[in-house]
Amino acid sequence: MSVIIASIPSWIIPVLLVTTSIITLTIILERGWLLMHKINIIEIEDEMQLLEFIRKKKFEDAESFCRLQNHPAFKVALGIINARDGHIDLKHVSEEVGLKQMTLLEKYLPTLGSISTVAPLLGLLGTVTGMIRAFRAYAQTASRSTQLVGGLDEALISTAMGLMVAIPALIFYNYFSGRVNTYINETNLFTEMVLKEIQKKK
């Protein structure tokens, strides 16, 4: 088994870790732009404005207002308003649209979470292969010190790279997940308010 592990090229683990680091950075930038810049915590003034449109039966104004907002709560509200005159269960509509919005919010987060788990394991694998390579070279060659140092260097670099990828991935995964949960809770609460107002007018 050690022969098989030692035969793994020394460049494979670093390449995999560099690849995962690029993927991690891409996800962090993309999700960060969406969850921290494009979408913000819902403002009470915006909630009240939409509910006021609904109370006054200004549904076209309500639809236009929802389209201008980026928060998922207004996407769900728009779906409810559009379906108000049909013979469709509005609660079912809100759940369906809400599920789609939740899927968009959580996009790539499972990948980020997986990377935070896999990256240290790749680093550990690099450590193991480096140590095996070092001690096999130490036992088989005359230039023992050079081979040993080279294997230990490979092992330590792999460990460091794995942690450098995993730590930011885990931090941002937890932060983004918390942000998504906040948006989902806001959406659920606001959806209930919109449903009550719509059903009063039916």
Z-matrix of the N, CA and C atoms (Angstrom, degrees):
N
C 1 1.465
C 2 1.527 1 111.21
N 3 1.327 2 115.83 1 -41.31
C 4 1.466 3 119.15 2 -179.93
C 5 1.525 4 111.39 3 -62.13
N 6 1.356 5 115.63 4 -32.42
C 7 1.468 6 119.72 5 178.29
C 8 1.528 7 110.04 6 -64.35
N 9 1.322 8 115.54 7 -42.43
C 10 1.468 9 120.21 8 179.76
C 11 1.525 10 110.34 9 -63.95
N 12 1.341 11 115.65 10 -46.35
C 13 1.467 12 119.69 11 -179.08
C 14 1.522 13 110.79 12 -64.01
N 15 1.326 14 116.04 13 -42.36
C 16 1.463 15 120.00 14 -179.30
C 17 1.522 16 112.40 15 -67.03
N 18 1.340 17 116.21 16 -22.39
C 19 1.463 18 119.41 17 -179.04
C 20 1.526 19 112.91 18 -79.93
N 21 1.337 20 116.60 19 -8.54
C 22 1.465 21 119.49 20 177.03
C 23 1.525 22 108.89 21 -65.95
N 24 1.332 23 118.47 22 124.74
C 25 1.467 24 120.49 23 -179.60
C 26 1.524 25 111.52 24 -56.45
N 27 1.315 26 116.85 25 139.78
C 28 1.466 27 121.17 26 -174.96
C 29 1.521 28 112.79 27 -66.57
N 30 1.342 29 117.44 28 -19.17
C 31 1.464 30 119.82 29 -177.29
C 32 1.521 31 113.74 30 -84.71
N 33 1.339 32 117.90 31 -13.52
C 34 1.467 33 120.27 32 -173.34
C 35 1.529 34 111.78 33 -65.00
N 36 1.336 35 116.53 34 -49.81
C 37 1.464 36 119.80 35 -177.00
C 38 1.526 37 111.65 36 -62.34
N 39 1.354 38 119.44 37 -48.44
C 40 1.468 39 118.44 38 176.82
C 41 1.523 40 113.54 39 -58.24
N 42 1.331 41 117.19 40 -39.17
C 43 1.466 42 120.06 41 178.76
C 44 1.529 43 110.62 42 -63.32
N 45 1.331 44 116.69 43 -43.19
C 46 1.466 45 120.47 44 177.78
C 47 1.522 46 110.95 45 -62.12
N 48 1.325 47 116.43 46 -40.94
C 49 1.463 48 120.04 47 -179.63
C 50 1.525 49 111.62 48 -69.28
N 51 1.314 50 116.68 49 -37.98
C 52 1.472 51 119.41 50 176.25
C 53 1.527 52 109.82 51 -64.72
N 54 1.324 53 116.38 52 -40.75
C 55 1.469 54 120.48 53 178.34
C 56 1.524 55 111.16 54 -61.83
N 57 1.327 56 116.79 55 -45.92
C 58 1.465 57 120.11 56 179.01
C 59 1.525 58 111.18 57 -65.60
N 60 1.326 59 117.09 58 -33.21
C 61 1.470 60 119.38 59 178.40
C 62 1.523 61 110.63 60 -66.96
N 63 1.325 62 117.58 61 -37.86
C 64 1.468 63 121.28 62 177.68
C 65 1.527 64 110.16 63 -65.99
N 66 1.326 65 115.78 64 -43.97
C 67 1.470 66 120.30 65 177.86
C 68 1.523 67 110.00 66 -61.43
N 69 1.341 68 116.13 67 -43.57
C 70 1.469 69 121.05 68 -179.80
C 71 1.518 70 111.04 69 -60.71
N 72 1.325 71 116.87 70 -48.13
C 73 1.463 72 121.02 71 -179.46
C 74 1.525 73 111.11 72 -61.89
N 75 1.331 74 116.48 73 -40.57
C 76 1.465 75 120.36 74 179.44
C 77 1.522 76 111.23 75 -62.70
N 78 1.332 77 116.96 76 -45.47
C 79 1.461 78 120.94 77 179.86
C 80 1.523 79 110.70 78 -64.73
N 81 1.333 80 117.14 79 -43.42
C 82 1.469 81 120.80 80 -179.18
C 83 1.528 82 110.52 81 -60.37
N 84 1.324 83 116.85 82 -44.54
C 85 1.466 84 120.34 83 -179.60
C 86 1.526 85 111.34 84 -66.58
N 87 1.342 86 116.59 85 -44.38
C 88 1.463 87 120.45 86 -177.77
C 89 1.520 88 111.87 87 -67.07
N 90 1.339 89 116.37 88 -48.43
C 91 1.461 90 120.37 89 179.56
C 92 1.526 91 111.22 90 -69.03
N 93 1.328 92 116.74 91 -35.63
C 94 1.461 93 119.93 92 178.73
C 95 1.517 94 111.43 93 -62.93
N 96 1.342 95 116.23 94 -42.35
C 97 1.459 96 120.03 95 178.35
C 98 1.526 97 110.93 96 -63.12
N 99 1.325 98 116.80 97 -41.98
C 100 1.462 99 120.39 98 -178.38
C 101 1.528 100 111.85 99 -71.31
N 102 1.338 101 116.66 100 -51.03
C 103 1.460 102 121.34 101 -170.32
C 104 1.523 103 113.91 102 -82.69
N 105 1.336 104 117.17 103 -19.92
C 106 1.462 105 119.79 104 -176.90
C 107 1.526 106 112.95 105 -113.37
N 108 1.322 107 117.57 106 -21.83
C 109 1.465 108 120.30 107 -176.74
C 110 1.531 109 111.74 108 -113.29
N 111 1.309 110 116.85 109 -53.28
C 112 1.465 111 120.09 110 -175.90
C 113 1.522 112 111.84 111 -71.89
N 114 1.339 113 116.65 112 -40.96
C 115 1.469 114 121.13 113 -179.91
C 116 1.522 115 108.46 114 -109.15
N 117 1.330 116 116.09 115 131.99
C 118 1.458 117 120.99 116 176.96
C 119 1.522 118 109.70 117 -121.93
N 120 1.318 119 115.26 118 166.08
C 121 1.458 120 120.04 119 176.42
C 122 1.522 121 108.42 120 -57.07
N 123 1.323 122 115.96 121 136.83
C 124 1.455 123 121.06 122 -175.34
C 125 1.532 124 110.54 123 -63.23
N 126 1.329 125 115.33 124 136.95
C 127 1.464 126 120.78 125 -179.88
C 128 1.523 127 109.81 126 -91.93
N 129 1.335 128 115.95 127 139.33
C 130 1.465 129 120.63 128 -178.50
C 131 1.528 130 110.95 129 -62.85
N 132 1.357 131 116.09 130 -32.52
C 133 1.470 132 119.64 131 179.25
C 134 1.531 133 110.99 132 -64.03
N 135 1.329 134 116.03 133 -38.74
C 136 1.470 135 119.85 134 178.52
C 137 1.525 136 110.95 135 -67.45
N 138 1.318 137 116.50 136 -39.55
C 139 1.463 138 120.07 137 177.10
C 140 1.528 139 110.34 138 -59.48
N 141 1.334 140 115.04 139 -49.58
C 142 1.456 141 119.88 140 -176.88
C 143 1.528 142 111.65 141 -64.35
N 144 1.341 143 116.17 142 -36.23
C 145 1.458 144 119.74 143 179.80
C 146 1.525 145 111.22 144 -63.13
N 147 1.330 146 116.66 145 -45.73
C 148 1.464 147 119.71 146 -179.95
C 149 1.518 148 111.12 147 -65.48
N 150 1.321 149 117.02 148 -43.98
C 151 1.460 150 120.07 149 179.95
C 152 1.529 151 111.24 150 -62.54
N 153 1.333 152 116.22 151 -33.93
C 154 1.457 153 120.35 152 177.54
C 155 1.525 154 111.36 153 -66.58
N 156 1.328 155 117.27 154 -41.05
C 157 1.463 156 121.27 155 175.73
C 158 1.528 157 110.84 156 -58.72
N 159 1.341 158 115.30 157 -42.65
C 160 1.463 159 119.90 158 -178.52
C 161 1.527 160 110.76 159 -66.97
N 162 1.334 161 116.37 160 -42.69
C 163 1.470 162 119.69 161 179.94
C 164 1.528 163 111.68 162 -60.99
N 165 1.334 164 116.13 163 -35.85
C 166 1.459 165 120.99 164 -178.90
C 167 1.528 166 112.67 165 -90.02
N 168 1.332 167 115.53 166 7.29
C 169 1.473 168 122.64 167 179.27
C 170 1.529 169 112.68 168 60.65
N 171 1.296 170 116.76 169 27.43
C 172 1.467 171 120.94 170 175.76
C 173 1.535 172 108.07 171 -89.79
N 174 1.301 173 115.21 172 69.42
C 175 1.455 174 120.04 173 -172.31
C 176 1.529 175 112.82 174 -70.51
N 177 1.316 176 117.35 175 -32.65
C 178 1.465 177 118.88 176 176.98
C 179 1.524 178 110.76 177 -65.85
N 180 1.336 179 115.19 178 -40.73
C 181 1.471 180 118.84 179 175.93
C 182 1.529 181 110.31 180 -65.00
N 183 1.324 182 115.79 181 -38.23
C 184 1.471 183 119.77 182 179.36
C 185 1.523 184 110.90 183 -63.86
N 186 1.345 185 116.33 184 -41.83
C 187 1.463 186 119.97 185 179.15
C 188 1.528 187 111.03 186 -64.75
N 189 1.331 188 116.18 187 -44.00
C 190 1.470 189 119.93 188 179.23
C 191 1.525 190 110.68 189 -63.23
N 192 1.309 191 116.42 190 -39.19
C 193 1.468 192 120.63 191 179.50
C 194 1.531 193 110.80 192 -64.22
N 195 1.325 194 116.38 193 -43.36
C 196 1.470 195 120.39 194 -179.55
C 197 1.527 196 111.41 195 -63.43
N 198 1.331 197 116.05 196 -38.00
C 199 1.468 198 119.62 197 -178.77
C 200 1.535 199 112.19 198 -66.23
N 201 1.325 200 116.04 199 -24.21
C 202 1.463 201 119.58 200 -179.81
C 203 1.528 202 112.73 201 -81.63
N 204 1.330 203 116.30 202 -12.34
C 205 1.462 204 120.76 203 -176.76
C 206 1.534 205 110.84 204 -97.32
N 207 1.324 206 115.40 205 147.84
C 208 1.467 207 120.73 206 179.81
C 209 1.527 208 113.45 207 -100.54
N 210 1.323 209 116.04 208 -13.82
C 211 1.477 210 118.84 209 -178.50
C 212 1.532 211 109.80 210 -67.48
N 213 1.333 212 118.15 211 137.71
C 214 1.474 213 120.55 212 -179.07
C 215 1.519 214 113.87 213 -59.77
N 216 1.327 215 117.89 214 -24.49
C 217 1.465 216 119.95 215 178.69
C 218 1.520 217 111.09 216 -60.06
N 219 1.329 218 116.77 217 -36.79
C 220 1.464 219 120.03 218 -179.22
C 221 1.524 220 111.49 219 -77.38
N 222 1.332 221 117.28 220 -25.51
C 223 1.469 222 119.88 221 174.16
C 224 1.524 223 109.99 222 -67.62
N 225 1.328 224 115.23 223 -40.33
C 226 1.467 225 119.42 224 177.37
C 227 1.526 226 110.00 225 -67.58
N 228 1.339 227 116.07 226 -43.00
C 229 1.465 228 120.17 227 178.95
C 230 1.526 229 110.93 228 -60.08
N 231 1.333 230 116.40 229 -39.77
C 232 1.463 231 120.48 230 178.52
C 233 1.527 232 111.17 231 -61.68
N 234 1.332 233 116.05 232 -42.34
C 235 1.461 234 120.05 233 177.80
C 236 1.522 235 111.88 234 -61.69
N 237 1.333 236 116.52 235 -38.86
C 238 1.472 237 120.86 236 179.32
C 239 1.522 238 110.40 237 -67.24
N 240 1.341 239 115.51 238 -45.06
C 241 1.469 240 119.55 239 -178.56
C 242 1.526 241 110.89 240 -63.32
N 243 1.313 242 116.89 241 -41.41
C 244 1.467 243 120.75 242 179.88
C 245 1.520 244 112.35 243 -64.43
N 246 1.328 245 116.64 244 -29.44
C 247 1.474 246 120.70 245 -176.33
C 248 1.522 247 112.64 246 -96.49
N 249 1.335 248 117.93 247 7.40
C 250 1.469 249 121.00 248 -171.13
C 251 1.526 250 113.37 249 -64.98
N 252 1.338 251 117.48 250 -31.87
C 253 1.462 252 120.73 251 -175.55
C 254 1.529 253 112.87 252 -94.10
N 255 1.310 254 116.59 253 -2.63
C 256 1.457 255 119.70 254 -179.82
C 257 1.519 256 111.62 255 -89.23
N 258 1.321 257 115.72 256 174.28
C 259 1.468 258 120.64 257 177.91
C 260 1.524 259 108.97 258 -97.18
N 261 1.310 260 114.27 259 54.20
C 262 1.457 261 121.49 260 -177.85
C 263 1.520 262 108.64 261 -120.27
N 264 1.300 263 115.63 262 142.16
C 265 1.463 264 120.57 263 176.55
C 266 1.534 265 108.43 264 -67.77
N 267 1.330 266 116.74 265 114.03
C 268 1.465 267 121.08 266 -176.49
C 269 1.524 268 111.59 267 -64.94
N 270 1.301 269 116.03 268 -30.77
C 271 1.465 270 119.08 269 177.18
C 272 1.522 271 110.19 270 -63.77
N 273 1.327 272 115.68 271 -41.11
C 274 1.469 273 120.45 272 178.42
C 275 1.525 274 110.18 273 -65.59
N 276 1.328 275 116.69 274 -39.71
C 277 1.463 276 120.75 275 177.96
C 278 1.520 277 110.26 276 -61.49
N 279 1.325 278 116.14 277 -45.37
C 280 1.469 279 119.84 278 -178.80
C 281 1.529 280 111.29 279 -63.38
N 282 1.321 281 116.90 280 -37.26
C 283 1.464 282 120.19 281 179.16
C 284 1.521 283 111.14 282 -68.54
N 285 1.341 284 115.99 283 -39.97
C 286 1.462 285 119.89 284 -178.95
C 287 1.529 286 111.28 285 -66.98
N 288 1.330 287 116.37 286 -47.81
C 289 1.464 288 119.88 287 179.05
C 290 1.523 289 110.37 288 -65.98
N 291 1.333 290 116.26 289 -39.23
C 292 1.468 291 120.43 290 178.98
C 293 1.515 292 112.07 291 -62.31
N 294 1.326 293 116.55 292 -38.08
C 295 1.461 294 120.23 293 178.12
C 296 1.523 295 111.09 294 -64.70
N 297 1.332 296 116.34 295 -40.52
C 298 1.461 297 119.98 296 178.16
C 299 1.523 298 110.93 297 -64.04
N 300 1.322 299 116.08 298 -41.51
C 301 1.466 300 119.93 299 179.36
C 302 1.524 301 111.29 300 -66.57
N 303 1.332 302 116.60 301 -39.35
C 304 1.458 303 120.66 302 178.65
C 305 1.526 304 110.65 303 -63.61
N 306 1.342 305 115.89 304 -39.13
C 307 1.462 306 120.41 305 178.24
C 308 1.528 307 110.74 306 -62.81
N 309 1.328 308 116.92 307 -40.82
C 310 1.460 309 120.62 308 178.35
C 311 1.525 310 111.41 309 -65.60
N 312 1.327 311 116.55 310 -39.38
C 313 1.468 312 120.47 311 179.97
C 314 1.525 313 111.57 312 -66.28
N 315 1.326 314 116.53 313 -38.25
C 316 1.461 315 120.94 314 -175.46
C 317 1.522 316 113.49 315 -88.29
N 318 1.336 317 116.69 316 1.61
C 319 1.459 318 121.07 317 -178.33
C 320 1.523 319 111.13 318 -55.67
N 321 1.308 320 116.69 319 132.79
C 322 1.474 321 126.15 320 178.25
C 323 1.534 322 114.14 321 73.75
N 324 1.335 323 118.61 322 -12.20
C 325 1.464 324 118.74 323 -179.22
C 326 1.533 325 112.66 324 -65.41
N 327 1.345 326 119.11 325 -39.05
C 328 1.470 327 117.61 326 174.43
C 329 1.528 328 112.64 327 -59.57
N 330 1.348 329 116.55 328 -36.16
C 331 1.463 330 120.00 329 177.18
C 332 1.523 331 110.71 330 -63.72
N 333 1.329 332 116.06 331 -43.27
C 334 1.465 333 120.69 332 179.30
C 335 1.529 334 110.69 333 -63.14
N 336 1.334 335 116.18 334 -41.18
C 337 1.452 336 120.00 335 177.56
C 338 1.518 337 112.20 336 -64.65
N 339 1.329 338 116.50 337 -39.42
C 340 1.466 339 120.30 338 178.23
C 341 1.523 340 111.33 339 -64.92
N 342 1.338 341 116.47 340 -40.36
C 343 1.461 342 119.92 341 179.68
C 344 1.520 343 110.52 342 -63.43
N 345 1.334 344 116.86 343 -38.85
C 346 1.469 345 119.59 344 179.76
C 347 1.519 346 111.74 345 -63.06
N 348 1.337 347 116.56 346 -23.77
C 349 1.464 348 120.92 347 177.61
C 350 1.523 349 112.01 348 -90.86
N 351 1.330 350 116.01 349 -41.01
C 352 1.465 351 120.66 350 -174.18
C 353 1.526 352 112.66 351 -75.93
N 354 1.336 353 117.55 352 -36.67
C 355 1.469 354 120.45 353 -175.15
C 356 1.541 355 112.93 354 -57.48
N 357 1.335 356 119.63 355 -45.64
C 358 1.472 357 118.24 356 176.74
C 359 1.526 358 112.52 357 -63.60
N 360 1.337 359 115.94 358 -32.84
C 361 1.461 360 118.70 359 178.63
C 362 1.523 361 111.11 360 -68.24
N 363 1.337 362 116.45 361 -37.99
C 364 1.465 363 119.49 362 174.83
C 365 1.530 364 110.21 363 -64.15
N 366 1.339 365 115.71 364 -40.87
C 367 1.456 366 119.29 365 176.50
C 368 1.516 367 112.01 366 -61.83
N 369 1.335 368 115.55 367 -40.24
C 370 1.464 369 119.76 368 177.84
C 371 1.514 370 111.18 369 -65.66
N 372 1.340 371 116.29 370 -39.69
C 373 1.461 372 119.67 371 176.96
C 374 1.531 373 110.53 372 -62.03
N 375 1.321 374 116.14 373 -41.86
C 376 1.463 375 119.38 374 176.26
C 377 1.515 376 112.34 375 -62.80
N 378 1.323 377 115.89 376 -36.39
C 379 1.468 378 120.12 377 177.16
C 380 1.527 379 110.62 378 -63.59
N 381 1.325 380 115.10 379 -46.44
C 382 1.465 381 119.76 380 -178.88
C 383 1.529 382 111.04 381 -63.17
N 384 1.338 383 116.64 382 -47.61
C 385 1.472 384 118.67 383 -179.22
C 386 1.522 385 111.19 384 -64.20
N 387 1.333 386 116.46 385 -37.87
C 388 1.465 387 119.87 386 178.32
C 389 1.515 388 112.20 387 -64.29
N 390 1.337 389 116.64 388 -42.62
C 391 1.470 390 120.63 389 -179.92
C 392 1.524 391 110.60 390 -66.65
N 393 1.331 392 116.66 391 -43.50
C 394 1.469 393 119.70 392 178.87
C 395 1.519 394 110.69 393 -61.71
N 396 1.348 395 115.09 394 -44.53
C 397 1.458 396 119.54 395 179.61
C 398 1.536 397 110.82 396 -62.39
N 399 1.319 398 116.03 397 -38.99
C 400 1.461 399 120.63 398 -178.53
C 401 1.529 400 111.34 399 -64.74
N 402 1.314 401 116.19 400 -48.31
C 403 1.466 402 118.96 401 -175.96
C 404 1.522 403 112.46 402 -74.75
N 405 1.331 404 117.50 403 -29.87
C 406 1.465 405 118.69 404 174.21
C 407 1.524 406 110.46 405 -67.08
N 408 1.335 407 115.51 406 -42.28
C 409 1.461 408 118.83 407 178.06
C 410 1.528 409 110.82 408 -65.39
N 411 1.317 410 115.86 409 -37.55
C 412 1.469 411 120.76 410 179.92
C 413 1.523 412 110.80 411 -62.75
N 414 1.335 413 115.17 412 -37.44
C 415 1.463 414 119.07 413 -177.94
C 416 1.523 415 112.88 414 -79.00
N 417 1.345 416 117.22 415 -24.06
C 418 1.458 417 119.95 416 -170.27
C 419 1.525 418 114.57 417 -106.55
N 420 1.307 419 118.62 418 -15.84
C 421 1.464 420 119.68 419 -174.34
C 422 1.515 421 111.28 420 -118.66
N 423 1.316 422 113.97 421 163.99
C 424 1.464 423 119.88 422 178.54
C 425 1.524 424 110.95 423 -81.87
N 426 1.334 425 115.90 424 -36.42
C 427 1.469 426 119.82 425 -179.52
C 428 1.523 427 109.35 426 -81.99
N 429 1.311 428 114.88 427 65.20
C 430 1.455 429 120.62 428 -170.90
C 431 1.527 430 112.86 429 -65.42
N 432 1.289 431 117.34 430 -43.34
C 433 1.459 432 119.95 431 -174.81
C 434 1.527 433 111.44 432 -63.00
N 435 1.317 434 117.40 433 -42.33
C 436 1.466 435 120.99 434 -179.84
C 437 1.512 436 111.27 435 -63.96
N 438 1.341 437 116.81 436 -46.65
C 439 1.459 438 121.24 437 -179.15
C 440 1.525 439 110.99 438 -65.76
N 441 1.311 440 116.37 439 -39.22
C 442 1.461 441 120.33 440 -179.00
C 443 1.525 442 110.83 441 -65.75
N 444 1.314 443 115.54 442 -45.97
C 445 1.465 444 119.81 443 179.47
C 446 1.528 445 110.80 444 -62.75
N 447 1.342 446 116.46 445 -40.14
C 448 1.462 447 119.87 446 178.66
C 449 1.508 448 112.35 447 -61.60
N 450 1.333 449 117.48 448 -43.07
C 451 1.464 450 121.04 449 179.51
C 452 1.518 451 112.11 450 -67.68
N 453 1.344 452 116.10 451 -41.62
C 454 1.464 453 119.56 452 178.28
C 455 1.527 454 110.92 453 -65.12
N 456 1.321 455 116.26 454 -38.29
C 457 1.456 456 121.04 455 177.76
C 458 1.525 457 110.32 456 -60.72
N 459 1.319 458 116.34 457 -45.44
C 460 1.465 459 121.28 458 177.93
C 461 1.522 460 110.93 459 -60.24
N 462 1.323 461 116.05 460 -42.51
C 463 1.459 462 120.88 461 -178.15
C 464 1.527 463 111.39 462 -63.87
N 465 1.311 464 117.21 463 -46.66
C 466 1.459 465 121.27 464 -176.97
C 467 1.529 466 111.68 465 -69.36
N 468 1.328 467 116.64 466 -39.04
C 469 1.464 468 120.06 467 178.32
C 470 1.521 469 110.55 468 -63.56
N 471 1.330 470 117.52 469 -41.02
C 472 1.467 471 121.07 470 178.97
C 473 1.526 472 110.98 471 -62.21
N 474 1.333 473 115.76 472 -43.41
C 475 1.464 474 119.72 473 178.94
C 476 1.517 475 110.76 474 -61.99
N 477 1.320 476 116.64 475 -47.02
C 478 1.465 477 121.00 476 -179.48
C 479 1.526 478 111.57 477 -62.04
N 480 1.323 479 116.80 478 -43.60
C 481 1.467 480 120.18 479 -179.70
C 482 1.525 481 111.19 480 -63.65
N 483 1.337 482 116.15 481 -41.24
C 484 1.462 483 119.52 482 178.86
C 485 1.514 484 112.19 483 -60.88
N 486 1.333 485 116.22 484 -42.42
C 487 1.466 486 120.20 485 179.18
C 488 1.521 487 111.49 486 -70.05
N 489 1.315 488 117.33 487 -37.02
C 490 1.465 489 121.02 488 179.83
C 491 1.524 490 111.76 489 -64.87
N 492 1.311 491 116.78 490 -29.20
C 493 1.469 492 120.34 491 176.46
C 494 1.521 493 110.40 492 -82.82
N 495 1.328 494 116.88 493 -42.92
C 496 1.465 495 121.18 494 -171.77
C 497 1.525 496 112.86 495 -71.07
N 498 1.320 497 117.50 496 -40.24
C 499 1.464 498 120.05 497 -174.55
C 500 1.529 499 112.07 498 -63.48
N 501 1.348 500 119.65 499 -52.25
C 502 1.472 501 117.85 500 176.40
C 503 1.525 502 112.88 501 -62.26
N 504 1.334 503 116.67 502 -37.18
C 505 1.468 504 119.80 503 179.84
C 506 1.527 505 110.54 504 -60.46
N 507 1.324 506 116.78 505 -43.66
C 508 1.461 507 121.02 506 -179.27
C 509 1.526 508 111.45 507 -68.11
N 510 1.337 509 116.53 508 -42.49
C 511 1.464 510 120.42 509 179.82
C 512 1.527 511 110.82 510 -60.84
N 513 1.331 512 116.59 511 -49.49
C 514 1.462 513 119.41 512 -177.61
C 515 1.523 514 112.07 513 -72.18
N 516 1.321 515 117.37 514 -31.54
C 517 1.463 516 119.59 515 175.83
C 518 1.525 517 110.12 516 -60.56
N 519 1.325 518 116.79 517 -47.57
C 520 1.463 519 120.55 518 179.98
C 521 1.530 520 111.24 519 -64.68
N 522 1.341 521 115.87 520 -41.27
C 523 1.469 522 119.23 521 -179.45
C 524 1.526 523 110.95 522 -65.92
N 525 1.319 524 116.92 523 -47.85
C 526 1.463 525 120.39 524 -179.42
C 527 1.526 526 111.22 525 -64.24
N 528 1.326 527 116.64 526 -38.18
C 529 1.469 528 119.86 527 179.12
C 530 1.528 529 110.36 528 -63.32
N 531 1.323 530 116.39 529 -40.94
C 532 1.462 531 120.03 530 176.78
C 533 1.516 532 111.82 531 -63.65
N 534 1.319 533 115.54 532 -40.12
C 535 1.466 534 120.81 533 178.89
C 536 1.536 535 110.08 534 -64.49
N 537 1.312 536 116.83 535 -43.95
C 538 1.467 537 121.17 536 178.80
C 539 1.523 538 110.49 537 -62.02
N 540 1.319 539 117.44 538 -43.89
C 541 1.464 540 120.46 539 179.02
C 542 1.524 541 111.68 540 -60.66
N 543 1.336 542 116.26 541 -37.38
C 544 1.466 543 120.11 542 176.99
C 545 1.516 544 110.88 543 -62.79
N 546 1.320 545 116.64 544 -45.23
C 547 1.463 546 120.59 545 179.61
C 548 1.523 547 111.22 546 -64.33
N 549 1.323 548 116.45 547 -39.67
C 550 1.469 549 120.06 548 -179.81
C 551 1.524 550 110.50 549 -65.36
N 552 1.336 551 117.09 550 -43.45
C 553 1.465 552 120.23 551 178.93
C 554 1.524 553 111.15 552 -63.38
N 555 1.345 554 116.27 553 -42.29
C 556 1.461 555 119.71 554 177.28
C 557 1.523 556 111.15 555 -61.74
N 558 1.325 557 115.23 556 -42.00
C 559 1.462 558 120.08 557 -179.61
C 560 1.523 559 111.46 558 -63.18
N 561 1.310 560 116.85 559 -43.66
C 562 1.466 561 120.76 560 -179.61
C 563 1.530 562 111.49 561 -62.33
N 564 1.332 563 116.22 562 -43.98
C 565 1.467 564 120.54 563 -179.22
C 566 1.530 565 110.96 564 -66.26
N 567 1.326 566 115.68 565 -44.89
C 568 1.465 567 119.41 566 -178.34
C 569 1.523 568 111.37 567 -68.62
N 570 1.309 569 116.71 568 -35.13
C 571 1.468 570 120.81 569 178.25
C 572 1.521 571 110.73 570 -60.82
N 573 1.326 572 116.82 571 -42.03
C 574 1.463 573 120.45 572 178.51
C 575 1.524 574 110.85 573 -61.34
N 576 1.333 575 116.58 574 -40.28
C 577 1.459 576 120.98 575 179.09
C 578 1.531 577 110.92 576 -64.48
N 579 1.336 578 116.46 577 -43.30
C 580 1.461 579 120.96 578 -179.91
C 581 1.527 580 110.55 579 -65.75
N 582 1.320 581 117.08 580 -43.20
C 583 1.470 582 120.52 581 178.95
C 584 1.523 583 111.58 582 -59.62
N 585 1.318 584 117.15 583 -41.94
C 586 1.464 585 120.46 584 179.98
C 587 1.519 586 111.12 585 -63.10
N 588 1.334 587 115.67 586 -42.55
C 589 1.469 588 119.28 587 -179.33
C 590 1.536 589 111.34 588 -68.32
N 591 1.310 590 116.73 589 -41.40
C 592 1.467 591 120.40 590 179.56
C 593 1.522 592 110.81 591 -63.92
N 594 1.323 593 116.46 592 -44.24
C 595 1.458 594 120.53 593 -177.10
C 596 1.529 595 112.36 594 -68.85
N 597 1.328 596 117.21 595 -23.81
C 598 1.473 597 119.94 596 175.14
C 599 1.509 598 110.93 597 -65.22
N 600 1.340 599 115.77 598 -29.87
C 601 1.466 600 120.43 599 -173.99
C 602 1.519 601 112.68 600 -92.99
N 603 1.333 602 116.69 601 -2.87
C 604 1.470 603 118.78 602 -176.32
C 605 1.539 604 110.52 603 -86.58
